[in-house]
C-alpha cells in the first residue's frame, strides 16, 4: 500500500480512538446531570436545563461513539451469509457495501453541515424555557458524520489491502 494510505489510516484511527474514548466518559456526565436533576426535584427546586442537557450529552455520546464502534468492527451486521465467507470474501463484500455507507454518510454530512451553518447564522435556539443555543450539538453531529465518513475510507483501504493480500 502507498505510504499516504498508511499515514491516512494511522491518523484517522488515532483521532477516532481518542474521540471514542472521550465519548465513553460522556455517559458519566449524563449520569451526573440526571443525579443532579433528581436531587433538585427532591428538594423541590427542579432545574429547567437538566432534561435537555442530558439529551444533548446523550446525542454527543451516541454520535461520537459511532466512528469508534465502526473502527473496532463491533457494529451490528446481518451475518447470516457473511460469517461463512473467507476473510477475502468478507473484504470483497465490505468493499462493495462501504460505498452505500459512504453515500449515506455524505448525504447526512451535507444536511448536518447545512443545519449547523443555519444554527450559527440565525443564532438558533431550542424553543423551550431554557432556550439553549443549538450550534454546539449540531457541530458535534457534523463532526461525527465527517469522522464516520473518514473512518469508512479507512475501512475501504483495509478491505482493498485484504483483497490484494497485503497485511496492514
C-alpha positions in Angstrom: 0.0 0.0 0.0 1.2 3.5 -0.7 2.7 5.5 2.2 -0.1 8.1 2.1 -2.7 5.3 2.7 -0.9 4.1 5.7 -0.5 7.6 7.1 -4.2 8.3 6.5 -5.1 5.1 8.3 -2.9 5.9 11.3 -4.1 9.5 11.5 -7.9 8.7 11.3 -7.5 5.7 13.6 -5.7 7.8 16.2 -8.3 10.6 16.0 -11.2 8.1 16.1 -9.7 6.3 19.1 -9.3 9.5 21.1 -12.7 10.8 20.2 -14.3 7.5 21.1 -12.5 7.2 24.4 -13.6 10.7 25.2 -17.2 9.8 24.3 -17.2 6.9 26.7 -16.9 9.3 29.6 -19.9 11.3 28.4 -22.0 8.6 29.9 -20.7 9.7 33.4 -21.5 13.3 32.6 -25.1 12.3 31.7 -25.4 10.3 34.9 -24.2 13.3 36.9 -26.7 15.5 35.2 -29.5 13.1 35.9 -28.4 12.7 39.5 -28.4 16.5 39.9 -31.9 16.6 38.4 -33.1 14.0 40.9 -31.6 15.8 43.8 -33.1 19.2 42.8 -36.5 17.6 42.3 -36.4 16.0 45.8 -35.5 19.4 47.2 -38.5 20.9 45.3 -36.1 23.2 43.2 -36.1 21.5 39.8 -33.6 22.8 37.3 -35.1 23.6 33.9 -32.0 22.7 32.0 -31.3 19.1 33.1 -33.5 17.1 30.7 -32.3 19.0 27.6 -28.7 18.9 28.7 -28.9 15.1 29.3 -30.4 14.7 25.8 -27.6 16.8 24.3 -25.0 14.7 26.1 -26.7 11.5 25.0 -26.6 12.7 21.4 -23.0 13.5 21.7 -22.2 10.2 23.3 -24.0 8.3 20.6 -22.7 10.3 17.6 -19.1 10.5 18.8 -19.1 6.8 19.7 -20.3 5.7 16.3 -17.0 6.1 14.4 -15.2 4.3 17.3 -17.7 1.4 17.1 -17.1 1.2 13.4 -13.3 1.2 13.9 -13.5 -1.6 16.4 -15.8 -3.5 14.0 -18.3 -4.0 16.8 -21.2 -2.6 14.8 -24.2 -4.8 14.3 -24.3 -6.6 11.0 -26.5 -9.3 9.5 -24.1 -12.1 9.1 -26.3 -15.0 8.0 -24.1 -15.5 5.0 -21.3 -13.1 5.8 -19.8 -15.3 8.5 -19.4 -18.2 6.0 -17.2 -16.2 3.7 -13.4 -16.3 3.9 -11.6 -13.2 5.1 -11.0 -12.2 1.5 -14.7 -12.8 0.6 -15.7 -10.7 3.6 -13.4 -7.9 2.4 -14.9 -8.1 -1.1 -18.4 -7.8 0.3 -17.4 -5.0 2.7 -15.6 -3.1 -0.1 -18.7 -3.3 -2.2 -21.2 -2.2 0.6 -19.0 0.5 2.1 -19.8 2.7 -0.9 -23.5 2.6 0.1 -22.5 3.6 3.6 -20.2 6.4 2.3 -23.0 7.8 0.1 -25.4 7.8 3.1 -22.8 9.4 5.3 -22.1 12.0 2.6 -25.8 12.9 2.4 -26.1 13.1 6.2 -22.9 15.2 6.4 -24.2 17.6 3.8 -27.5 18.0 5.8 -25.8 18.3 9.1 -23.4 20.9 7.8 -26.2 23.0 6.3 -28.1 22.7 9.6 -25.0 23.8 11.6 -24.4 26.8 9.3 -28.0 27.8 9.7 -27.7 27.5 13.5 -24.7 29.7 13.5 -26.1 32.3 11.1 -29.5 32.5 12.8 -28.3 32.1 16.3 -30.8 29.2 16.5 -32.0 28.2 20.0 -34.2 25.4 21.2 -37.8 26.6 21.6 -38.1 25.7 25.3 -38.0 27.5 28.6 -34.2 27.1 28.9 -33.6 28.2 25.2 -30.1 26.7 24.7 -28.2 27.5 21.5 -28.2 24.6 19.1 -24.9 25.2 17.3 -22.8 23.2 19.8 -24.7 20.0 19.4 -25.2 20.5 15.7 -21.4 21.0 15.3 -20.8 17.7 17.2 -23.2 15.9 14.9 -21.5 17.3 11.8 -18.0 16.4 13.1 -19.3 12.9 13.9 -20.6 12.3 10.4 -17.3 13.6 9.0 -15.3 11.3 11.2 -17.5 8.4 10.4 -17.1 9.1 6.7 -13.3 9.2 7.1 -13.4 6.0 9.1 -15.3 4.4 6.3 -12.5 5.4 4.0 -10.0 3.6 6.3 -12.3 0.6 6.2 -12.3 0.6 2.4 -8.5 0.9 2.3 -8.1 -2.0 4.7 -10.6 -4.1 2.6 -8.7 -3.4 -0.6 -5.4 -4.4 1.1 -7.0 -7.7 2.3 -8.3 -8.4 -1.2 -4.8 -7.8 -2.6 -3.3 -10.0 0.1 -1.4 -7.1 1.7 -1.1 -7.0 5.5 -1.7 -3.6 7.2 
